[in-house]
Amino acid sequence: MINSLVSFPPWIRAITQDGGRVHASPQQRAADHRPYFFLSYAHTPRYGAGGPDPDMWVERLFRDLCGHVMAMTDLPAGSPAGFMDREIRSGEGWSERLAEVLATCRVFVPLFSPRYFASEMCGKEWYAFAQRAIYHHAKHNRPAEAIVPALWVPVPPEQLPGPAERLQFNHRAFGDRYVTDGLYGLIKLRIFAEEYERAVYELAKRIVSVADNVGIGPGRPVDYRQAPSAFGAPGGGPRPIQVTVAAPTRHDLPEGRHPEYYGDMPQDWNPYHPESARPLAYVAEDLVRSLNYQATVSSFDHDSGPLDAKQPPTRPEILLVDRWALQDEERRGRLAAFDAEHRPWVSVVVPWNRMDHQSRAVEGALSETLEQTMPVKMGQGRAASRAAARGVPSMEAFGQILPQVVEAAAQQYLRHAAVYPPAGGRHTERPRLRGPMAAEYSTTYFTPETHEIAPDAEDLDDSQS
């Protein structure tokens, strides 16, 4: 899913120091030619043969925004104020160009409309940009709210997917008519020309303010053709998922283990320190929220409860396992009992920081203990699940593989969850699980040795039933 590292010039590297905030000289700022915004919109099909281009109005909005941004900043002539996909030249690699801009633009501007949230491509664009904000938050423990939504056609709040619903944004600041009619209504009706100009001007001001104050730095390009959509299945609300942490605290560490990776609770475990400043469970929570899930974070020690595999699952689960946690005999026994139960809707991820020299020194022994304790989970599932259980070496690799592991857990949940037939007692076709969690995602998988995509592998869970 992630291409090779972009070779950014020195002026970009300079402005991304100190958490990505802009602390550069005027010369460096003037040399920063990254687009201020990426305009993400849903293409409207033509109505009738030979009809006018319905997206011409989006293009007009884009040009108006670019004009305001150029006036409000010191961008030199020829620098891109913004980007929309019509900017891609003929013969230029479409997906590569989109990936490049999504990895470098300063602000993401989605044009809300019913068609937008039904578009898988728009969901992929949103997901690709959202990962940069999540990594920024993880690295600096400081949120990066760099998505500035705009209303093209108003959408009822109950129809918004989780990632859009959670945005803290006051659309009223752009005018009451803007809220009721959206930019499409204002741009189409001449009587609202003044309201349109005000809304576009205020939107441009917000874009520039967010770009300059949040200062989110460039990231690695994501091939969003293979990325999941941030919106999940069309029409579906946030789906539940459990994130469970099996790790010690700083108060019950194995003898000699460095405490810098741990906190007062298992959920405080931060295996990718110092690359990340946030506990991994909460980074995982942000990542699954960006896939339109609602996560519950818990500790294996305190919240695992009695094992009863005969009960149908209530949600898919991701179990984050610290190999050092198996040094505790009691915890190792409970993990072994957990592994003996048939719970294919639980996917195991084993973060393993390759820069943690203490862990690397005893990697063989810790890996062997894990293999002996949880042999089922270590060999269960598709290629992505098995790779995640063998060890995920970096924060970037964790963010790359987690969506695929979540997909595998969700699909297994659908296979094993309870199905309730319709009332009435009549013979009907066997009920099937449908709804938001039945979405099909990408089937390409990550291999930790190469950080590349491996071909799909057959799901092995059914053979273990």
matplotlib code that plots the C-alpha trace (Angstrom):
import matplotlib.pyplot as plt

x = [0.0, 2.9, 5.4, 9.0, 10.0, 9.7, 12.9, 11.9, 14.2, 15.9, 13.3, 10.6, 12.8, 13.6, 10.0, 8.9, 11.3, 9.9, 6.7, 6.0, 5.3, 6.5, 9.6, 11.5, 13.1, 11.2, 13.4, 12.5, 8.8, 8.9, 10.5, 7.8, 5.8, 3.5, -0.2, -2.1, -5.1, -6.3, -9.9, -11.6, -15.0, -17.3, -17.6, -21.2, -22.2, -23.5, -27.2, -28.1, -25.9, -24.0, -25.0, -22.8, -20.0, -21.7, -18.3, -17.6, -19.1, -16.6, -13.8, -15.0, -15.0, -11.5, -10.3, -12.0, -10.3, -6.9, -7.3, -8.0, -5.2, -2.7, -3.9, -3.6, -0.1, 3.3, 3.3, 5.4, 4.0, 3.6, 3.3, 0.1, -2.3, -4.4, -4.9, -7.9, -7.8, -8.4, -4.9, -3.4, -1.9, -2.5, -0.1, 0.8, 0.4, -3.1, -2.7, 0.9, 0.2, -2.8, -0.7, 2.1, -0.2, -2.1, 1.3, 2.4, -0.6, -1.1, -4.9, -7.5, -10.8, -13.6, -16.8, -19.6, -22.6, -24.6, -22.6, -19.3, -19.9, -21.2, -17.9, -15.3, -12.6, -13.4, -13.2, -9.7, -8.5, -9.8, -8.1, -4.7, -4.6, -5.9, -3.0, -0.6, -2.5, -2.5, 1.2, 1.8, -0.3, 1.6, 5.0, 4.5, 1.5, -0.2, -3.3, -3.2, -6.6, -5.9, -9.2, -11.4, -14.8, -17.0, -20.7, -21.3, -24.8, -25.9, -26.0, -28.1, -25.8, -27.2, -26.0, -22.4, -19.9, -17.9, -14.7, -16.9, -19.2, -16.3, -14.9, -15.2, -16.3, -18.7, -20.2, -22.4, -19.3, -19.7, -23.2, -26.7, -27.6, -24.4, -25.6, -29.1, -28.1, -24.4, -22.0, -23.7, -27.0, -25.1, -23.1, -26.0, -28.5, -27.4, -29.5, -27.0, -23.9, -22.9, -23.4, -21.3, -18.4, -18.6, -18.5, -15.6, -13.6, -14.2, -13.3, -10.0, -9.2, -9.7, -7.5, -4.7, -5.0, -5.0, -2.1, 0.0, -0.9, -1.1, 1.9, 1.4, 4.5, 4.9, 4.3, 4.9, 2.6, -0.2, -1.4, -5.0, -6.2, -5.3, -6.2, -9.5, -12.2, -12.6, -16.4, -16.7, -19.8, -22.2, -24.8, -23.2, -22.5, -19.3, -18.8, -17.7, -14.3, -12.3, -8.6, -7.1, -3.5, -1.6, 1.4, 2.9, 3.0, 6.1, 5.3, 5.4, 8.1, 10.4, 13.7, 16.0, 13.4, 13.6, 10.5, 10.6, 8.2, 5.5, 3.2, 0.8, -1.6, -1.1, -2.9, 0.1, 2.5, 4.4, 6.6, 7.7, 9.3, 11.0, 9.6, 6.1, 5.1, 1.7, 0.7, 0.1, -3.4, -4.6, -2.8, -4.6, -7.8, -7.3, -6.4, -9.5, -11.6, -10.3, -11.9, -15.3, -15.0, -15.7, -13.0, -13.1, -9.6, -9.1, -6.4, -6.1, -5.2, -8.3, -11.0, -10.5, -13.2, -14.0, -13.3, -16.4, -15.8, -19.3, -20.8, -21.1, -18.8, -20.2, -17.5, -14.2, -11.1, -7.4, -5.1, -1.8, 0.7, 4.0, 6.4, 7.8, 4.3, 4.8, 7.6, 4.8, 3.8, 0.2, -0.4, 1.3, -1.1, -4.1, -2.8, -2.3, -5.8, -7.1, -5.2, -6.7, -10.2, -11.5, -11.7, -10.8, -12.5, -9.6, -6.5, -3.2, -0.7, 2.8, 4.6, 8.3, 10.5, 13.6, 15.3, 14.7, 18.2, 17.2, 14.4, 16.6, 19.2, 16.7, 14.5, 15.0, 14.0, 11.0, 9.8, 10.1, 8.0, 5.3, 5.2, 4.9, 2.2, 0.0, 0.7, -2.9, -2.9, 0.7, -0.4, -4.0, -5.6, -4.4, -0.9, -1.5, -2.6, 0.3, 2.8, 1.3, 1.7, 5.3, 6.3, 5.6, 8.9, 7.9, 5.1, 4.9, 4.6, 1.9, -0.2, 0.2, -0.8, -3.5, -6.3, -5.7, -5.8, -9.0, -10.6, -9.6, -11.1, -14.3, -14.8, -14.3, -16.8, -19.4, -18.9, -19.3, -21.7, -25.2, -27.8, -31.4, -34.1, -37.3, -40.2, -43.3, -42.0, -42.3, -39.6, -37.4, -34.1, -31.3, -30.5, -27.2, -25.3, -25.5, -24.8, -21.9, -19.4, -20.0, -17.9, -15.2, -11.8, -8.5, -6.9, -3.3, -1.0, 2.1, 5.3, 7.4, 10.7, 10.4, 7.7, 6.1, 2.8, 2.5, -0.1, -3.4, -3.3, -6.1, -7.9, -6.9, -9.4, -12.0, -9.5, -9.0, -12.7]
y = [0.0, 2.4, 3.3, 4.1, 7.2, 10.4, 12.3, 15.7, 18.7, 20.5, 23.3, 20.7, 19.0, 22.3, 23.4, 20.0, 20.1, 20.7, 18.7, 19.9, 23.4, 26.2, 27.6, 28.5, 31.6, 33.7, 32.3, 28.7, 29.6, 31.2, 28.0, 25.8, 25.1, 22.5, 23.0, 24.7, 22.4, 19.3, 19.6, 16.3, 16.0, 13.4, 13.5, 14.0, 12.1, 14.0, 14.1, 13.2, 12.9, 16.0, 17.8, 20.3, 19.2, 19.1, 19.5, 22.9, 24.5, 22.6, 23.9, 27.4, 27.0, 25.7, 28.7, 31.1, 29.5, 29.5, 33.2, 34.0, 31.8, 33.5, 36.9, 35.8, 34.2, 34.9, 32.1, 33.0, 33.1, 29.7, 27.9, 25.8, 27.3, 24.2, 20.9, 19.1, 16.1, 18.2, 19.6, 16.2, 16.6, 14.2, 11.3, 11.8, 8.9, 9.5, 7.5, 8.4, 12.1, 11.9, 9.9, 12.5, 15.5, 13.7, 13.1, 16.7, 19.1, 21.1, 20.9, 18.4, 20.0, 17.5, 18.8, 17.2, 15.9, 12.6, 11.5, 12.2, 9.8, 7.1, 7.4, 4.8, 6.9, 9.9, 7.7, 6.5, 10.1, 10.9, 7.8, 8.6, 12.1, 11.1, 8.8, 11.7, 13.4, 10.2, 9.8, 13.4, 13.0, 9.8, 11.3, 14.6, 13.8, 16.8, 16.5, 17.7, 18.8, 19.6, 18.6, 21.6, 20.4, 22.4, 21.9, 21.4, 19.9, 19.8, 16.3, 15.4, 14.8, 11.3, 10.4, 11.3, 8.5, 8.5, 10.3, 13.2, 13.3, 13.7, 16.8, 19.8, 22.5, 25.4, 25.8, 28.7, 30.9, 30.9, 32.1, 30.8, 30.5, 28.5, 26.0, 25.5, 25.5, 24.6, 26.0, 24.4, 26.3, 29.6, 29.2, 28.2, 31.0, 34.5, 36.0, 34.4, 35.7, 37.8, 34.8, 32.6, 35.1, 35.4, 31.6, 31.1, 33.9, 32.5, 29.0, 30.3, 32.1, 28.9, 26.9, 29.3, 29.5, 25.8, 25.3, 27.8, 26.9, 23.1, 22.7, 19.0, 17.7, 15.7, 11.9, 8.8, 8.4, 5.9, 4.0, 4.7, 2.3, -0.4, 1.6, 1.1, 3.8, 5.9, 5.7, 1.9, 0.4, 3.0, 4.1, 2.4, 4.0, 3.4, -0.4, -1.6, -3.2, -4.1, -3.2, -5.2, -4.8, -7.7, -5.9, -5.3, -2.0, -0.2, -1.6, -5.3, -5.5, -8.5, -8.1, -5.7, -4.6, -0.9, 1.0, 3.8, 1.8, 1.4, 3.3, 2.9, 0.7, -1.9, 0.5, 2.9, 0.5, 2.4, -0.1, 2.3, 4.8, 7.2, 7.3, 7.6, 9.7, 8.1, 4.7, 2.3, 1.3, 4.9, 5.2, 1.9, 3.5, 6.5, 4.2, 2.1, 5.2, 6.4, 3.3, 4.1, 1.9, 2.8, 1.2, 0.2, 0.0, -2.5, -4.5, -8.3, -8.5, -6.8, -7.1, -10.4, -12.1, -15.8, -17.8, -19.2, -19.7, -21.3, -17.8, -15.9, -12.8, -9.4, -7.6, -8.3, -7.8, -6.8, -8.2, -6.3, -8.6, -7.5, -10.5, -9.4, -9.9, -13.6, -13.5, -13.4, -17.0, -16.3, -14.1, -16.6, -19.3, -17.1, -16.3, -20.0, -20.7, -17.9, -19.3, -22.8, -21.4, -21.1, -17.3, -16.5, -13.1, -12.1, -11.0, -10.8, -8.1, -8.3, -4.9, -5.3, -2.2, -3.0, 0.0, -1.5, -2.9, -4.7, -6.6, -7.4, -9.0, -11.6, -11.7, -15.4, -16.5, -14.2, -15.3, -19.0, -18.4, -16.7, -19.5, -22.1, -20.1, -19.1, -21.5, -21.2, -17.4, -17.4, -19.5, -18.4, -16.5, -14.8, -13.6, -10.2, -11.8, -14.2, -11.4, -9.2, -12.0, -12.6, -9.0, -5.5, -3.6, 0.1, 2.5, 3.0, -0.8, -0.9, 1.7, -0.2, -3.6, -2.8, -2.1, -5.5, -7.2, -5.3, -6.5, -10.1, -9.9, -8.3, -11.0, -13.7, -11.9, -12.0, -15.7, -16.5, -13.9, -14.8, -14.7, -13.9, -15.4, -13.4, -14.0, -16.0, -19.5, -19.7, -21.4, -18.8, -18.7, -19.1, -15.6, -14.0, -11.3, -8.0, -4.4, -2.1, -4.8, -6.8, -4.5, -6.0, -4.3, -4.8, -8.2, -7.4, -8.1, -6.8, -8.8, -7.4, -8.5, -6.3, -3.7, -4.7, -6.2, -10.0, -11.8, -12.9, -16.1, -18.5, -18.1, -21.0, -20.6, -22.9, -25.8, -25.3, -25.5]
z = [0.0, 0.6, -2.0, -1.5, 0.5, -1.3, -1.6, -0.2, -0.9, 2.0, 2.2, 3.0, 5.6, 7.2, 7.7, 9.1, 12.1, 15.6, 15.0, 11.5, 12.6, 10.4, 12.0, 8.9, 7.5, 5.0, 2.2, 3.2, 3.4, 0.0, -1.3, 0.1, -3.1, -1.7, -2.5, 0.3, -0.2, -1.9, -3.1, -2.8, -4.6, -6.1, -9.8, -11.0, -14.1, -17.1, -17.5, -21.0, -24.1, -24.9, -21.8, -20.0, -17.7, -14.3, -12.5, -14.1, -11.0, -8.8, -11.0, -10.6, -6.8, -7.1, -9.1, -6.7, -3.7, -5.4, -6.1, -2.5, -1.2, -3.5, -2.2, 1.5, 1.3, -0.1, -2.6, -5.6, -9.2, -10.6, -7.2, -6.8, -4.3, -4.5, -6.3, -7.9, -10.1, -13.2, -12.7, -13.8, -17.2, -20.0, -19.9, -16.3, -13.9, -12.4, -9.2, -8.7, -9.0, -6.6, -4.1, -4.3, -3.7, -0.8, 0.8, 0.6, 0.6, 3.7, 4.1, 2.9, 1.7, 1.2, -0.6, 1.4, -0.5, -0.5, -3.6, -1.8, 1.0, -1.5, -3.4, -2.6, -4.3, -2.1, 1.0, -0.2, -0.6, 2.9, 4.4, 2.6, 4.1, 7.5, 8.0, 7.9, 10.8, 12.8, 12.4, 13.3, 16.5, 17.3, 16.8, 18.6, 20.9, 19.4, 17.3, 13.7, 12.6, 9.0, 7.4, 6.5, 5.2, 2.8, 2.1, -1.5, -1.0, 2.7, 4.2, 7.3, 10.3, 10.8, 7.3, 7.9, 8.4, 11.6, 10.4, 9.0, 12.0, 14.4, 12.8, 15.0, 12.5, 12.7, 9.2, 10.5, 10.4, 6.6, 6.6, 7.2, 3.5, 3.0, 5.7, 4.1, 0.4, 0.3, -2.2, -5.1, -4.3, -3.9, -7.0, -9.2, -8.2, -9.0, -6.2, -3.8, -5.4, -2.4, 0.0, -2.3, -2.3, 1.5, 1.9, -0.4, 1.1, 4.7, 3.5, 2.0, 5.2, 7.1, 4.8, 5.1, 8.9, 9.3, 6.9, 8.8, 12.3, 12.2, 10.0, 9.2, 7.4, 4.3, 4.5, 2.4, -0.7, -0.2, -3.3, -2.5, -5.3, -2.8, 0.4, 2.2, 2.3, 5.3, 5.0, 5.2, 3.5, 1.9, 4.4, 7.4, 10.7, 12.8, 13.4, 16.8, 17.4, 20.4, 20.9, 23.7, 25.1, 26.6, 28.1, 31.6, 33.3, 34.6, 38.0, 37.1, 34.4, 34.0, 35.7, 33.8, 31.3, 30.5, 31.9, 29.2, 27.0, 29.7, 31.9, 34.8, 32.8, 30.1, 27.7, 28.2, 26.4, 23.7, 21.9, 19.2, 21.6, 20.7, 17.2, 18.8, 21.8, 22.2, 23.6, 20.7, 21.8, 21.2, 17.9, 16.9, 18.0, 15.8, 12.8, 13.1, 13.6, 10.3, 8.8, 10.3, 13.3, 16.9, 19.1, 22.7, 24.3, 27.2, 29.0, 28.6, 32.3, 33.6, 31.0, 29.2, 31.4, 31.5, 28.3, 26.6, 22.9, 22.6, 22.9, 19.6, 19.4, 19.8, 17.8, 16.1, 18.2, 17.7, 20.4, 20.8, 22.4, 24.0, 23.9, 27.2, 28.7, 28.4, 31.1, 33.7, 34.3, 35.1, 32.1, 29.9, 31.1, 30.4, 26.9, 26.2, 27.3, 25.1, 22.2, 22.7, 22.2, 18.7, 18.3, 14.6, 14.9, 17.2, 15.2, 17.0, 16.3, 17.8, 17.6, 17.6, 17.5, 15.6, 17.3, 20.7, 21.3, 24.5, 22.8, 19.8, 22.1, 23.3, 20.2, 19.6, 23.2, 23.3, 19.9, 20.9, 24.0, 22.0, 19.5, 22.3, 24.1, 21.1, 18.3, 16.9, 16.6, 15.2, 12.2, 11.8, 9.0, 5.8, 5.0, 6.7, 9.9, 10.0, 9.2, 12.0, 14.5, 13.5, 14.4, 13.1, 13.1, 13.0, 13.5, 9.7, 9.2, 11.9, 10.2, 6.9, 8.1, 10.7, 8.1, 6.6, 10.0, 10.9, 7.7, 8.4, 12.0, 10.7, 8.0, 10.6, 12.9, 10.2, 9.8, 13.5, 14.8, 15.8, 13.1, 14.0, 11.6, 11.0, 13.4, 12.3, 12.1, 8.3, 6.3, 4.7, 2.9, 5.4, 6.8, 5.8, 7.6, 5.8, 6.6, 7.2, 8.2, 5.1, 3.0, 0.8, 1.1, -0.6, -0.6, -0.8, 2.1, 3.8, 4.4, 7.3, 5.8, 2.8, 3.6, 0.3, -0.7, -0.8, -2.8, -1.1, 0.8, 1.5, 4.8, 7.0, 9.8, 8.4, 8.4, 12.1, 13.0]

ax = plt.figure().add_subplot(projection="3d")
ax.plot(x, y, z, "-o")
ax.set_aspect("equal")
plt.show()
